[in-house]
Amino acid sequence: MESSVEHFGTPSAVLGAGSFDLPRNRFSNAVDSVVVRAGDAASWLWPLLVAVVVLQVVLRYGFGRGSAMLEELQWHIYAVGFMIGLSYCANVDRHVRVDVIAERWPARTRAWVELAGLTAFLLPFVLVVFVEAIPYAKSAWDFNEVSASPGGLPYRWVPKSFISIAAALLALSAISRLSRCLTLLFGFPKPLASNGDG
């Protein structure tokens, strides 16, 4: 029987049977609220992207006037939305997961595997991306990098800056999930009551 408990606005029926529900704690709720707010804000990029794509199509095919600036704007909006969306998906456990075997494991075994994956793979990867993205964006800022396309967008440092912002949000999401694994395995941080109040 599926629970109707909500996971930051997502009913568990939507999360599906493959979702791995970990106990929440005060720390994870605080961190998750930051990540979810960023994800909610980034979700407004998708209607904006649709509007830019429609405008570009109408200009190109209706009036014979394509725009390199609008085309690049589509790429930038998509890139920022996708990067910020990664942390949101990891936070609500909606990322791609191959659970053919793991879905049959007990919760503690799954928590150990999750803990190992977060510490051995995700957090080191995010750290490398974050560290390498800062000079990448700074270089674009220092040289006032613009598009190589005639009529393209200026300020290439803006989308490049979102690489480190997205990496930081993904790290927060991973640390939150790590704390939830620790709550299940060791009881620390202390789990919240089942109604989510703390």
C-alpha positions as a printed Julia matrix, in Angstrom:
198×3 Matrix{Float64}:
  0.0    0.0     0.0
  1.48   3.32   -1.05
  1.78   6.15    1.39
  0.39   9.56    0.58
  3.23  11.31    2.39
  4.57  14.17    0.33
  8.24  14.59   -0.47
  8.58  18.36   -0.78
  5.44  18.62   -2.87
  5.8   15.32   -4.75
  3.27  12.66   -3.68
  4.85   9.28   -3.09
  2.49   7.76   -5.67
  4.32   9.86   -8.26
  7.71   8.83   -6.89
  6.84   5.21   -7.61
  7.76   1.92   -6.06
 11.45   2.18   -7.0
 11.99   5.26   -4.89
 14.17   4.78   -1.82
 12.66   6.65    1.11
 15.19   7.67    3.75
 14.29   9.19    7.12
 14.5   12.96    7.34
 16.36  15.01    9.92
 16.54  18.72   10.74
 19.77  19.18    8.8
 18.46  17.46    5.67
 15.22  19.46    5.77
 17.15  22.74    6.02
 19.47  21.85    3.15
 16.67  20.37    1.06
 14.63  23.55    1.36
 17.51  25.52   -0.25
 17.87  23.01   -3.1
 14.12  22.77   -3.68
 13.78  26.58   -3.75
 16.56  26.76   -6.34
 14.85  24.01   -8.35
 11.5   25.75   -8.12
 13.07  29.02   -9.29
 14.84  27.24  -12.16
 11.57  25.61  -13.22
 10.49  29.02  -14.51
 13.27  28.78  -17.08
 11.34  26.12  -19.02
  8.38  28.33  -20.04
 10.91  31.05  -20.88
 12.82  28.55  -23.04
  9.61  27.56  -24.85
  8.82  31.23  -25.49
 12.31  31.88  -26.91
 12.1   28.78  -29.13
  8.67  29.79  -30.45
  9.91  33.35  -31.08
 12.96  32.01  -32.92
 10.8   29.69  -35.08
  8.32  32.46  -35.91
 11.12  34.9   -36.81
 13.02  32.35  -38.9
 10.16  30.68  -40.77
  7.54  33.39  -40.65
  9.73  36.38  -41.43
 12.93  34.81  -42.77
 15.02  36.4   -39.99
 16.94  33.95  -37.84
 18.88  35.2   -34.84
 22.14  33.8   -33.52
 21.45  35.63  -30.27
 18.11  33.85  -29.75
 19.63  30.51  -30.67
 22.42  30.94  -28.14
 19.93  32.2   -25.56
 18.09  28.87  -25.97
 21.3   26.96  -25.27
 22.09  29.08  -22.23
 18.6   28.78  -20.73
 18.59  25.03  -21.33
 22.07  24.62  -19.81
 21.22  26.59  -16.66
 17.87  24.83  -16.22
 19.44  21.42  -16.68
 22.35  22.1   -14.32
 20.15  23.44  -11.53
 17.66  20.65  -12.19
 20.33  18.03  -11.46
 20.45  18.97   -7.79
 16.66  19.04   -7.56
 16.39  15.58   -9.15
 19.03  14.17   -6.81
 17.25  15.78   -3.88
 13.84  14.26   -4.6
 15.42  10.98   -5.8
 14.06  11.34   -9.34
 17.37  10.82  -11.13
 18.07   7.77  -13.25
 18.72   4.8   -11.03
 19.2    1.16  -12.0
 17.42  -0.62   -9.16
 16.77  -4.0   -10.75
 18.72  -5.72   -7.98
 18.77  -3.04   -5.27
 15.0   -2.69   -5.06
 14.91  -6.15   -3.45
 17.53  -5.27   -0.84
 16.67  -4.31    2.73
 16.66  -0.58    3.52
 19.91  -0.78    5.52
 21.77  -2.45    2.63
 20.47   0.16    0.21
 21.54   2.89    2.62
 25.08   1.46    2.77
 25.26   1.34   -1.03
 23.9    4.9    -1.23
 26.45   6.06    1.36
 29.29   4.45   -0.58
 28.11   5.91   -3.89
 27.76   9.41   -2.46
 31.16   9.43   -0.75
 33.17   7.56   -3.39
 31.64   8.92   -6.58
 29.22  11.84   -6.42
 30.9   14.1    -3.86
 34.43  13.76   -5.33
 33.04  14.38   -8.84
 31.12  17.46   -7.69
 34.2   18.79   -5.89
 36.33  18.47   -9.03
 33.65  20.15  -11.16
 33.27  22.98   -8.64
 37.03  23.6    -8.35
 37.6   23.49  -12.12
 34.54  25.61  -12.96
 35.63  28.63  -10.94
 38.73  29.49  -13.05
 36.73  28.63  -16.18
 34.1   31.25  -15.34
 36.71  33.71  -14.04
 38.63  33.5   -17.31
 35.43  34.32  -19.22
 34.9   37.29  -16.89
 38.53  38.51  -17.13
 38.56  38.41  -20.93
 34.97  39.63  -21.24
 34.32  36.55  -23.37
 31.61  36.86  -25.99
 30.18  34.47  -28.53
 32.31  33.63  -31.55
 29.17  33.91  -33.7
 28.38  37.27  -35.29
 25.37  38.64  -33.45
 25.81  36.12  -30.63
 25.49  36.75  -26.92
 27.97  38.63  -24.77
 28.71  37.81  -21.13
 29.7   34.17  -21.51
 30.73  34.24  -17.84
 27.06  34.13  -16.82
 26.25  30.59  -18.02
 29.77  29.45  -17.11
 29.23  30.7   -13.55
 26.23  28.43  -13.22
 28.49  25.39  -13.52
 29.96  26.06  -10.07
 26.58  27.15   -8.66
 25.01  23.91   -9.9
 27.92  21.87   -8.52
 27.48  23.53   -5.12
 23.74  22.78   -5.14
 24.4   19.17   -6.16
 26.95  18.87   -3.34
 24.36  20.22   -0.89
 21.84  17.69   -2.17
 24.38  14.86   -1.81
 25.35  15.95    1.72
 21.68  16.08    2.68
 21.14  12.58    1.29
 24.29  11.41    3.08
 22.93  12.74    6.39
 19.68  10.87    5.75
 21.64   7.65    5.15
 23.46   8.22    8.44
 20.11   8.78   10.15
 18.86   5.41    8.91
 22.07   3.53    9.67
 23.17   5.12   12.96
 20.27   7.23   14.22
 22.35  10.39   13.89
 21.36  13.05   13.01
 18.2   12.31   14.96
 15.27  11.39   12.71
 12.22  13.61   12.68
  8.8   12.39   13.68
  6.97  10.6    10.87
  4.83  13.66   10.12
  7.97  15.62    9.11
  7.77  18.16   11.92
 10.95  18.95   13.68
